[in-house]
Amino acid sequence: MAESVPDLAEWHPDLAECAADSWLSTFLLDFPHGMIGLLQGLFGRPADLFYQKREECMKKKILLTLGGIIVVLVAAVGGYAWYMLHSVQSTAGKMYETAGGSGNHAAISEKKPISILMMGVDERANDRGRSDTLIVMTLNPKTKTMQMISIPRDTRTEIVGRGTMDKINAAYAYGGIKMAQDTVQQFIGGTKPDFYIKINMEGMSALVDAVGGVTVYNKLDWHDEGYYQKGYHYARGTITLDTGAKAMGYIRMRHLDPQGDFGRNQRQRDVINAIVKKMSGVSSISHFSDILSALGNNVKTNMNYDDMKNIALNYRDARQHSIDYEVKGQGRMINGIYYLVVGNAEKQRVKDMVEQQLTN
């Protein structure tokens, strides 16, 4: 039973309940002003009482309508949130593996500084490929610092497990993630990475497509040698890489770059940063699904879903201070093969940089 309105009930019992006169309220909204005057004369009460009652009932109807809309929206958002959560958990499960060890999950739970070995590999059918990109990343939530140390792929070092001297990127080709991780661990002075993330370079192409392209600043002016489209002009300045294929052509060029592998690594980092920036603004469910698909198909890591969630919540401030460093050395030809030879002083510098971030 709806709440009675005393004044209106005294005037006319048929209008005592707002619920009962819902059709009348609608009718009165369209009623000519002259008819209101006629009703006033018939019932002997001021017409503004009808307006007052109409307004009260309309307010109640509007509230009920808005309430219904809110309920529907909450249900829709809840369903969308559940779908997103389920999709993220499913993708995390697809990426998870322990080929390089189980990982230091306790460090993340305790919000301690962590180290992550990031490997970019160029895998193809029936070919494991080599880790052409090696980055030792440290995240320190206390100092709010993220440090990335790039190790050039031509760096000459001992391949742990084989006992031979070779380019550091050969470790992955010989023994997969485990050998690559052990070799990097020795090279940086013995610090074992807490986690690893392996990214197939084709995945970067898929990610660029998933976010709808990226914008970067190109320091050089060149025409493509065939990595993307022979003769394509990569102009100096701010350019848009609107497809994954175009982005990969931008990344892979090195013969026309005076800095060679160093320049290539810098362009790769620029594209990665542009992808991350673009991903942070993604709101479309279709883009979100494409991103998850690209990650699930091209990324492997020993971080589980809880690790990723805790990093997102507890380590996000680490991006406030970013340190970007590339290992330095001298290029030499040894037995007809080009290597980057890194001196002991530089190795010590890298060792100190990693340890400092993990102990502060």
Order of alpha helices (4+ residues) and beta strands (2+ residues): alpha-alpha-alpha-alpha-alpha-beta-beta-beta-beta-beta-alpha-beta-alpha-beta-beta-beta-beta-alpha-alpha-alpha-beta-alpha-beta-beta-beta-alpha
